[in-house]
Amino acid sequence: MTTRKIATVFGGAGFIGRYVVKRLARSGAVVRVASRDPEKAQFLKPMGAVGQIVPLYAPLGDEHAVARAVEGAEAVVNLVGLLAERRPGDFARVHAEGAERVATRARAAGVRGLVHVSAIGADPASPSRYAATKGEGEARVRAAFPTATILRPSVVFGPEDEFFNRLGRIAQLSPIMPVIAGETRMQPVHVGDVADAIMVALDNAAASGGIYELGGPRVWRFRDLVAYVLKVTGRRRTLVPLPMALVTLGAALAEHWPGKPLTRDQLLLLARDNVVAPGAPDLAALGIAPVPVELVVPEYLRRYRRGGSAAMVSV
């Protein structure tokens, strides 16, 4: 009897995770979805056969739970990340300490392949705590599991994203479109391409130990992305550039609101270009042709048009 391979995905119930889980299930693997709230991963079960997708309680801060989650696994993917801290130190606990714990336990368990998803701009010297702890996490992962593959995506888009959907909601509800750091360059990458890159990294030994920066086929200015959303949603709104000093003050106040709609750390990120570095290994190096924004985004932004409705999009 052939034994199925086991793959563990930390953060598998999230935006990128659902695409990765589906691809792993299609490959025939038993997929452990490691999460701090396994109930939120139940919706993934229909993506595989009965018993093929297994939600597990395994928060990154629990050493024993992480060890159990990777025991016997052939492949491990770490997708866990935060855009804002709920408590001071959350970035370090998740991006650096948690990433190191997954890598350390994976190596101890004899895992064959580890893919760690970071972000473009990850740098321990960054003024942004998000980017700095992402950079520290990469260093810790490489020290603990030298053959780990690190993927650094730009802004990831897809039907469930919080980038284009947020802009769509603003276009739908606000009489103006505020623009912050409008000249910042971005290279949005489709979530399916990121998931495909993870699968290639797990299956291709030549990718082991590499660092890949993932961006789409086009570099956009942020203001052009805002204008594109207005065009797609059919909304006539005036683009209003906001002074960074004013936005920073507002973000300082907003950090005390529930949900933290905008933080000063996010403003530091928004002020810096988010594009693939010249000469960096990218999607093409993994044999993947990136999907353009224009091919996917209009379908799921229809919900923000007058009389529009949510599109049914398959993952």
C-alpha positions, -999 to 999 in steps of 0.1 A, spaced: 0 0 0 13 34 -10 16 59 19 5 95 10 29 122 16 20 147 44 23 185 40 18 210 68 7 245 60 9 271 87 -16 298 80 -34 276 55 -68 291 63 -57 326 52 -58 343 18 -28 327 2 -32 295 22 -65 283 7 -49 283 -27 -19 264 -15 -40 239 3 -61 232 -28 -30 226 -49 -14 203 -23 -47 183 -21 -48 180 -59 -13 166 -58 -25 138 -35 -10 150 -2 -26 148 31 -27 185 42 -24 195 78 -37 231 82 -19 244 112 -37 273 128 -45 290 162 -82 286 153 -88 253 135 -125 260 132 -117 287 107 -101 261 85 -131 238 83 -142 254 50 -111 239 33 -122 203 38 -143 200 6 -111 208 -14 -99 173 -8 -112 138 -2 -126 127 31 -99 130 58 -74 145 33 -74 180 48 -69 181 85 -72 213 106 -48 213 136 -44 236 166 -8 248 162 -1 285 171 34 295 163 41 303 200 34 267 211 66 247 207 50 213 213 20 220 190 44 231 162 65 200 167 33 178 164 22 196 133 54 189 114 60 154 127 61 129 98 56 157 72 75 157 40 69 194 32 61 225 53 49 259 42 49 289 66 25 316 54 18 333 88 22 370 89 8 401 104 1 436 88 -5 452 122 3 444 158 -25 439 183 1 440 211 36 454 211 61 428 200 36 408 179 57 413 148 88 398 164 68 369 180 53 359 147 77 370 119 110 362 137 105 339 167 76 319 152 93 315 118 124 302 135 104 278 156 87 263 125 121 260 107 138 245 138 111 219 144 108 211 107 145 203 105 144 182 137 115 162 122 134 155 90 112 175 68 124 174 32 113 208 20 104 241 37 90 271 20 89 303 40 68 332 26 83 366 35 78 399 17 96 422 -7 114 448 14 122 424 42 153 439 58 165 438 95 177 474 91 143 487 78 127 515 98 94 495 95 90 470 122 70 448 98 98 447 73 126 445 99 111 415 116 104 399 82 141 403 75 151 389 109 127 360 103 144 351 70 178 351 87 166 328 115 149 304 90 181 302 69 202 295 100 178 268 113 170 252 79 196 262 53 178 246 23 146 265 30 132 284 0 122 319 7 96 337 -14 91 374 -12 58 385 -29 49 421 -37 12 431 -30 -8 400 -35 -41 403 -53 -71 379 -58 -108 377 -50 -103 377 -12 -76 403 -11 -75 433 13 -59 456 -13 -81 460 -43 -112 452 -23 -104 479 2 -100 504 -26 -132 492 -41 -151 498 -9 -137 533 -6 -147 541 -42 -182 528 -34 -187 547 -2 -166 579 -3 -172 610 -24 -134 613 -29 -105 589 -33 -77 598 -9 -42 590 -22 -13 584 1 23 582 -14 8 582 -49 43 579 -65 52 547 -47 57 518 -72 41 484 -67 42 452 -87 9 433 -77 12 395 -80 -17 371 -84 -24 348 -55 -25 318 -78 10 326 -90 23 328 -55 7 294 -47 22 280 -79 56 293 -69 52 275 -36 44 242 -53 74 246 -77 97 254 -47 85 222 -30 89 200 -60 121 214 -76 153 206 -58 170 233 -78 150 259 -59 161 247 -25 179 274 -5 170 301 -30 153 335 -24 128 346 -50 110 379 -54 75 376 -68 59 404 -88 34 407 -116 41 416 -152 36 453 -147 49 480 -122 23 505 -112 23 538 -93 -1 537 -64 -21 566 -78 -25 547 -111 -38 517 -92 -64 539 -75 -74 554 -108 -77 519 -123 -101 508 -95 -123 539 -102 -123 529 -139 -132 493 -133 -160 501 -108 -174 529 -129 -171 555 -101 -164 591 -108 -143 603 -78 -117 630 -74 -82 618 -64 -71 638 -34 -34 635 -25 -30 636 13 1 651 30 21 624 47 24 645 79 -13 647 82 -18 610 75 9 601 100 -10 621 127 -42 603 118 -25 570 118 -11 577 153 -47 583 165 -61 554 146 -38 529 163 -60 532 194 -91 523 174 -105 488 172 -91 470 141 -64 497 135 -75 507 100 -41 524 94 -8 523 114 24 544 112 43 513 104 21 507 74 28 542 62 65 535 64 59 506 41 37 526 18 64 552 13 88 527 -2 87 510 -36 74 474 -35 89 459 -67 112 430 -76 148 441 -73 168 443 -106 184 409 -113 166 391 -84 153 355 -92 116 359 -99 85 340 -111 102 335 -145 131 317 -127 105 293 -114 89 288 -148 58 308 -141 43 335 -164 27 361 -141 -10 369 -145 -18 406 -151 -40 427 -128 -63 435 -158 -71 398 -164 -85 391 -129 -93 422 -109 -123 435 -129 -142 403 -123 -142 405 -85 -145 443 -83 -179 441 -101 -195 440 -67 -185 477 -62 -203 489 -93 -237 503 -92 -260 474 -95 -231 450 -95 -228 417 -77 -200 396 -63 -184 374 -90 -181 336 -83 -144 330 -87 -128 295 -84 -95 292 -65 
